[in-house]
Amino acid sequence: MTKILIRGAKVLGGEPQDVLIDGETVEAVGPGLSAEGATVVEAEGRVLLPGLVDLHTHLREPGREDSETVLTGTQAAARGGWTAVHAMANTFPVADTAGVVEQVWRLGRESGYCDVQPIGAVTVGLEGKQLAELGAMHDSAAGVKVFSDDGKCVDDAVIMRRALEYVKAFDGVVAQHAQEPRLTEGAQMNEGVVSAELGLGGWPAVAEESIIARDVLLAEHVGSRVHICHLSTAGSVEIVRWAKSRGIDVTAEVTPHHLLLTDELVRSYNPVYKVNPPLRTEADVHALRTALADGTIDIVATDHAPHPHEDKDCEWAAAAMGMVGLETALSVVQQTMVETGLLDWAGVADRMSVAPARIGRLTGHGRPIAAGEPANLTLVDPAYRGEVNPADFASRSRNTPYEGRELPGRVTHTWLRGRATVVDGKLA
């Protein structure tokens, strides 16, 4: 590897500095650096962040390669500034054994665009009846630390308790998709004024909030870690805030789309806005932004959920739930959190790199931009403005809710351990 000199970047949004990369690590940070023979990247006006870490990505492989593969998903991740993603377990076959998580881990190593850390299923086949091979997945080459039945809720309180007890032995965490299934039978969108006017089955906030309340109490009872996936309601924020005030070891994530979009968009009946949990109200959106700013919500996670054209371009009731998000996440966070003054760039680095790496116990990522640290870095041009064109995506799927919408910011460069994966906005 040659040396790389990033000249004049605003490290974490601060004063311009030079950053010298030598091999896989940062060699020096400071003004006026020079290095003979180094590749120079002129970064005036741009913000340098630690490589982003996504705790919630659906890569679909094995089994649904028509939606996404580990290769295309990690290419999309690199384009979005991510250097590590956690791959959810709802594949075919389900990632509920050491063999499947090792397969995903090895595919990630082969792709080379970002690190892929598999998430193991909590229960066999995501069926919620029997604990999966949690210990074997942890002891495998993939070293699984995060377990989730995402896409489904671990609704059996006894199973959830046993999972929390089991992962405690190796400092693991259970990431819960909080959805009480009986309260959401036939649900198509957020339960509220809009669902009543449209005549669509409602997904009530209490279906999320009741599971979160139960699980934080279970985590407190067994002294274990629980993580709340894609938190979406103001009530959920208050429960997590209360739990943290009691010292319960709970963390929570919010998706970019829940920071920006509301259930009013469902009036178009465009299935691109169909997602689980559903888009909520304007009041929920503001509560989520405030909670992310004050640390009640720990991280932003994409819940990148690619689907093929035929699964979204159909009538609303038949459409699959989910949105792609890896390539637009940082722009949405810039618009909703940075440009509103709720977070500075150092705060973005914490919520999108440092904290998710800590929750996932992922070493080598979410590290300071300092001499001797791994050169996992993302360079952003915050002055950029442009319309989202899904045809330009690296992802195999195009189900973005932002098509034609102008968003700020663009990732110009991404480095994974000193190797450029994105240069001038294009895959290296």
N, C-alpha and C positions, 0 to 999 in steps of 0.2 A: 504493500500500500504506500502511495505517496503521501506526503504531508499536505494538509489542507489548511489554508489561512482564511478564516471568515473575518472580513474586515469591516469594522464600524457597525456591528450589530448591537441593537438594544437588548442586552441580556436581561430576560424577564421584564422587558419594558423599561429598563433603567437607562443610565447614561451609555452612549456608544462605547463599545470596547471591541478589541480584536480577540478572536479565539483561535488557537492553533491546535489542530488535531494531528497527532502522530500515531499512525497505525490504528489501533482500536480505542485509544484513549485520548482525552484532552491533555495536551502538554502544558499549555499556558493560557491564561486569560488576563488581559490588560490592554492599556493603550499603546499604540505604536509598535506592535509586534512585527517581526519579520522572520522569514525562513527561506533560505535559498532553495530554489527548485520547487517550492510549494505551489499547489493549485490554489489560486486566489479567487474567493467568492466575494464580490462587492455587495455589502449588505446594508448600505446606508438607508435609514428609514425603516428597516425591517426589525422584527422582534425575534429573538432567539429563545426557544423554550426547550426544556428537556423533552425527549421523544414521548409522545402521548401513549397512554396505556388504557385500553378498553377492557373493562371487566365483563362485558356482555355483548358478544358477537355471535351471530349464527353463520357458520361457514358451510353448512349443509352437507359437506362431504364427511363420511360416505353416505351414498344413497340418493341424494337429491342434487346431483351435479348439473341438472338442467337449470337449477336456481343459482348455484354458486359452487366454486371449488375452493380448496384451500389456497391454490395459486391465485385465482382471480380475486378472492376475498382479501388476501394479504397484499395484492397489488393495489386494491382499492384503499386498504388501510394505509399503505405507504403514501399514496396520493393525498390522504387526509391528514398526514403528519403523525401517524401512529407507528411506534416501533415495537409494540407488543399488544396482542389481543388474546382474550380468553374465549375459547370456542365452546359454545353451549352444547349440551349433551343430546339434544333432540334430533339425532341423526338416524339413519336406517342402515345398519342396526344401531340401536341406542348405545351411547357411550357409557355403558354400565359395567364394563369389565376392563381389566388391565389391558387386554389385547386391543380393544377398540381405541382406548385413550392413547396407547402407544402408537397406533396407526396414525391418528390425527397429529400427534406430536412429531412423528417422523415426516409426515407430509409437510408440516410447517418448516422443519429444518431444510427440506429439499427445496421449498419455494424460495427461501432466502430474502423475501421482501420485508418480513417482520417476524418477531418471535411469536410462536403460537403455543399458548398454555391451555391444554384441554381442561374443561370442567367435567367432572364425573356426575352421573345421575345419582340422585339420592335413593331411588327405588328401582327395582328391576323393571325394565321396560317402561319406565315412567308411569307405572300403573298404580303406585301409591299403596301397595299391599305388602311388599317385602323389601327390606333394605338391600341395596346393591352391594357390590364388593368394594366398600369404601376403603378398607385397609389395603387391599391388593392394588387398587388404583393409586393410592398414595405411595405405596412401595415400588410401583412400576418405574420404568425409565422416565415416564411423563411427570412423576412427582406431584400428583394432583393434590391441591390444597383447598379448592373450592368445589362444592357439590351443589347441584341444582336440578330440579325437575322442570325448569323453566319451560313455559308453554302450558304447564299444568301446575296446580297447587298441591303441595303436600298437605292435604286437608285433614288427614287422620292425626289427631293430637299425639297419640301414643307413638306412631311412626316418627313424627317430627321430634318428639322428645328423645327417642332412641338415637336418631341421627345426630342431634346436638351432643348427646353424651359420647357417641362414638368418635366424632371428629375432634373432640376436646383432647383426646390422647395424643394427637400429632399437630395441634394448633391449627386445625382446619376450620372452615367456616361453611355454614349452610346458607345458600342464597335462595330466598323464598320468593316465588311468584305468588303474590298475595291475592287470591281470588277464591272466595267461598263459592264452591260450584253450584250449590242449590240456589243461591241468590242470583246467579247469572245464567240460569238455563234460558236459552233462546235469546240472550242479550246480543244486540247489534251495535249499540252505541251508549254513550253516557246517559244515565237516567236523569231526566230533567225537563225543562221547558221544551227544548228542541225535540227530544225524543217523543214527547207527548204530541207535539204539533205534527211530526212526521209519521207517527204511528209505528215507530220502530221499537223493538224490545229494548228495555233499559238495563244498563249495567250500573247498579247503584254504588255510590261511594262507600257505603257501609260494607259491601262485599270485600273490599280491599282493607278497610280500616279494622274490621273485626278479626281478620287473620293476623294483621300486624300486632294488634293488642295481645292476642293469644301468644304469639311467638316471642315477643319481647319478654313476657312473663315466664315462658318456658326457658328462654335463654338465661334469665335471672335465676331461675330455680336450679338449673344444672350447672351454672357458671361457665357457659360456653358462648361462642360468637355466632351471631346471626346477622345476615345482610339482607336488606329489603331491595328486591329488584324493582326497577321502573316505578317508583313511588309517584302517585299522580293526583292526590287530593289534598286539600287544605287540612282536612281532618287527620289524614295520615301524618302530615307534618307535625301536628300537635301531639300525636301519640309518640312519635319518635323523639320529639323534644322532651316530653315528660320522661320517657325511658332513659334518655341520656342524663337527665337531671338526677335520676336515681342511681346512676353509675352502671346501668345495664350495658353490656358490650354489644351494642347494635350500631350498624352502619347502614347507610341508605344511598341510593342512586336516583338520579332523574335523567330522563332522555332529553336530547335537544328539542324534539318535536313537542314534548310536554311543556317546554319553556316558551314556546312561540305560538303554537296552533291551538284553536279552541273548537268545541263541538259545533259552533255556528257553521263551520265549513262543510259539515255533513249535509246541510241543506242542498248542496249540489248533487247529492247522491253519487258522487265520484268515489269509487271504492279505494282510490289511493289514500283516502283519509280514514280507512277502516284499520284499526290497530287495537292491540290488547296490551295493557289497559287502554280504554278508549280516550280520545281527546276529551278534555274536561272543559270547565267554564273559565271565563276571564278571571274570576276571583281565584280559582285554583291556580291558574298560571302565575298570577302575582304572588300568591302564597309560596309557590315552588321557587320562584326567583329569590324571594326574600330568604327562604330557608337555605338555599344554596349559598347565598352571600354570607349568612351568619354562621354557617357550618353545621346547621341541623341536618341538612343533606350533605353528605360527604363528597360525593363525586358526580360527574357527568359520565354516563355510559350510553352507547349508541342504541343498543338493542337492534343492531343492523339485521334486518329480516328480509333477505331477498326472496322474491317469488318470480316465476316465469310469467310472461305476458298473459297467457290464458287464465292464470289463477287470479289476476287482478282486473283484467279488461272484460268484465262480465257484470251481471246485475249485482246490486249491493249484497243481497242475502247470501249469494253463492260465493262471494269473493273471499279470498284468504285474508287473514289479518296480518298486518306488518308493513314496515317501510324500510328501505335502505337508508343508511345514515353515515357510513364511515367517511365519505368524501365531502360531506357538508357540515359535519358536527361542529368543527372549530369556527366556521363562519357564523353559524346560528348562535353559538355562545358569544362570539364577538358582538353580534347585534343585540342580543337580549341581556347580556351581563356587563360587557365592557363599555359599550357605547351608551348604556343607561347609567353608568357610574357605579354599578353594584359590585363589580369586581375589577381589580387591576390585572395586568398580565401575570404578575406573581401569583395572584389568586387563581387565575386560569391554570397556571402550571401546577398548583397544588391540587385543584379539583380534577384535572384531566391527566395527571402524570404521577405526582408524588403520592397522593392518597390512594388511588386505585392500585398502585404497585404495593403499597403497604398492606392494604386489605387482602390482596391476593398473595402476599408474602413472595413477591416476585423480585428477586435480587438482580441488581444490574440495571434496573429501570427506575425512573422517578428519582434519579440522583441529582445532586447539585451540579451546576455547570461550573466546574472547577478543575484545577490541575489534578491529574491522577484518576479522574472519574471516567467511566465508560462514555465513549463519544456516541451516545444515542441522543440525537438532536433534531429539532424541527425549526425551520426558518420560515417566518410568516411575513407577508406583505400586507399590513393592516389597511393601507390606503386603497387597495384594489377594490373595485366594485364591478360586479358582473352578473348576468343572468345565468341561472342554473340550466344547463343543457344535459339531460341524461345520456344523450348520444355520446358524450365525451367521457362517460364514466368508465373506469377500469372494471367495476363490478359487472358480473354477467347479467344482473337484473337491473331494471329501470324504474322500479316502483317507488319513486321519490315524490313526496308531497310538495317539493319546492320547484318543480319544473316551471320555467319562465319567470320565477321570482328573483329579484335582485338581492343578492347577499353580499356582505362585505368580506374582505380578507381572502387571501389565497396562500396556500402552502407552496413555496417556491423550491425548497430543498428539504429532504429528509435523509438523515444519516443513521445507519444501524451499525454500531460498533465501528465507526469511522468509514464505513463504506456507503457511498451515496446510493440510495434507492430511488430518489427523485431529484432531478436536476432541472431547474427552470420550469417547474410545474409538470414535467414529463417523467415517466418511468425511466430509470437509468438502465 
